[in-house]
Amino acid sequence: MSRVFADACYWIALINREDELRAAALAAQKNAIGSVVYTTDEVLGEVLNYFSKRGSDWRGLAASLVEGIRQDSRVVVDEQSRATFDTGHGLYKDRKDKGYSLVDCVSFLAMKRHGITNALTNDRHFEQEQMVALLRESNAQS
């Protein structure tokens, strides 16, 4: 069974009908049927943060999405821990020349740990780490 990693921008696009990545995210969701989707608590935290100041309706949708993701048997959510923070922080320190966030670093390490190369994201940072960003225009059309 194939595996794919889901970044925050993917989950956000699934909720927000006006998101510029919405069509690509929906197409990728169809293509991912039968795959195991991986993500992290840190990524889900980014989703909640994104919607935190958009009002109670958006906050409620985001909270429901995260709850649904965590209960979905087709999605593996790596738990946030001191170890994920510390190893992510280590990669963050090692990539001084990059614009990676801590969550990016945690995501890269989770993907490597699970042997995943494809990510449901448009973040070019994933490509800088030799991963495929499936929601980038050049990859979404293939």
C-alpha positions as CSV (number, residue, x, y, z in Angstrom):
1,M,0.0,0.0,0.0
2,S,1.4,3.4,-0.9
3,R,2.0,6.2,1.6
4,V,1.7,9.9,1.3
5,F,2.3,12.7,3.8
6,A,-0.3,15.5,4.2
7,D,1.0,19.0,5.1
8,A,-1.2,21.8,6.6
9,C,-1.9,23.5,3.2
10,Y,-3.6,20.3,2.0
11,W,-5.9,20.1,5.0
12,I,-6.6,23.8,4.9
13,A,-7.6,23.6,1.2
14,L,-10.0,20.7,1.9
15,I,-11.9,23.0,4.4
16,N,-11.6,26.3,2.6
17,R,-13.6,26.4,-0.7
18,E,-11.9,29.6,-1.7
19,D,-8.3,28.4,-1.2
20,E,-6.1,28.5,-4.3
21,L,-5.1,24.9,-3.8
22,R,-8.6,23.6,-3.4
23,A,-8.9,22.0,-6.8
24,A,-5.4,20.4,-6.6
25,A,-6.2,19.2,-3.0
26,L,-9.5,17.6,-4.1
27,A,-7.8,15.9,-7.1
28,A,-5.0,14.7,-4.9
29,Q,-7.5,13.3,-2.4
30,K,-9.1,11.2,-5.1
31,N,-5.6,10.0,-6.3
32,A,-4.8,9.1,-2.7
33,I,-7.7,6.6,-2.3
34,G,-6.2,3.4,-1.2
35,S,-3.1,5.1,0.2
36,V,-2.2,5.5,3.9
37,V,-2.0,9.2,4.7
38,Y,0.5,10.3,7.3
39,T,0.7,13.6,9.1
40,T,1.8,14.9,12.5
41,D,0.3,16.7,15.5
42,E,2.5,19.6,14.6
43,V,0.9,19.9,11.2
44,L,-2.6,19.7,12.7
45,G,-1.5,22.5,15.1
46,E,-0.7,24.6,12.0
47,V,-4.2,24.0,10.6
48,L,-5.8,25.1,13.9
49,N,-3.5,28.1,14.0
50,Y,-4.4,29.1,10.5
51,F,-8.1,29.3,11.3
52,S,-7.8,30.6,14.8
53,K,-8.6,34.3,14.0
54,R,-11.2,33.7,11.3
55,G,-14.2,33.5,13.6
56,S,-16.1,30.8,15.4
57,D,-17.5,29.1,12.3
58,W,-14.0,28.6,10.8
59,R,-12.6,27.5,14.2
60,G,-15.4,25.0,14.6
61,L,-14.7,23.6,11.1
62,A,-11.0,23.3,11.8
63,A,-11.6,21.6,15.1
64,S,-14.0,19.1,13.5
65,L,-11.5,18.4,10.7
66,V,-8.7,17.7,13.2
67,E,-11.0,15.5,15.2
68,G,-12.0,13.6,12.1
69,I,-8.4,13.2,10.9
70,R,-7.4,11.8,14.3
71,Q,-10.2,9.2,14.2
72,D,-9.8,8.2,10.6
73,S,-8.3,4.7,10.3
74,R,-6.7,5.7,6.9
75,V,-4.7,8.4,8.5
76,V,-1.6,7.9,10.7
77,V,-0.9,10.9,13.0
78,D,2.5,11.0,14.5
79,E,2.3,12.3,18.1
80,Q,4.1,15.4,19.1
81,S,6.7,14.8,21.8
82,R,9.9,16.0,23.2
83,A,11.7,13.7,20.8
84,T,9.9,15.1,17.7
85,F,10.7,18.7,18.9
86,D,14.3,17.9,19.6
87,T,15.0,16.1,16.4
88,G,13.1,18.7,14.4
89,H,15.1,21.4,16.2
90,G,18.3,19.6,15.3
91,L,17.4,19.7,11.6
92,Y,16.3,23.3,11.9
93,K,19.7,24.2,13.3
94,D,21.5,22.2,10.6
95,R,19.7,23.9,7.7
96,K,20.7,27.5,8.5
97,D,20.7,28.4,4.8
98,K,17.0,27.4,4.4
99,G,13.7,29.1,5.3
100,Y,12.3,25.9,6.9
101,S,10.0,26.2,9.8
102,L,10.2,23.8,12.8
103,V,7.1,22.1,11.6
104,D,8.7,21.6,8.1
105,C,11.7,19.9,9.8
106,V,9.5,17.7,11.9
107,S,7.5,16.8,8.8
108,F,10.7,15.9,6.8
109,L,11.9,13.7,9.6
110,A,8.5,11.9,9.9
111,M,8.5,11.3,6.1
112,K,12.0,9.8,6.3
113,R,11.1,7.7,9.3
114,H,8.1,6.2,7.4
115,G,9.9,5.9,4.0
116,I,7.6,8.5,2.3
117,T,8.7,10.6,-0.6
118,N,5.4,12.1,-1.8
119,A,3.8,15.0,0.1
120,L,0.4,16.6,-0.3
121,T,1.8,20.1,-0.2
122,N,2.8,23.0,-2.4
123,D,5.7,23.9,-0.2
124,R,8.9,24.0,-2.2
125,H,10.9,23.3,0.9
126,F,9.9,19.6,0.6
127,E,11.5,19.6,-2.9
128,Q,14.6,21.0,-1.4
129,E,14.8,17.9,0.7
130,Q,14.4,15.6,-2.4
131,M,10.7,15.0,-1.8
132,V,7.8,15.4,-4.2
133,A,5.4,18.3,-3.5
134,L,2.3,16.9,-5.2
135,L,0.3,20.1,-5.0
136,R,2.9,22.2,-6.8
137,E,1.7,23.1,-10.3
138,S,4.5,21.2,-12.0
139,N,3.6,18.0,-10.1
140,A,-0.2,18.4,-9.9
141,Q,-0.5,18.1,-13.7
142,S,1.4,14.8,-13.9
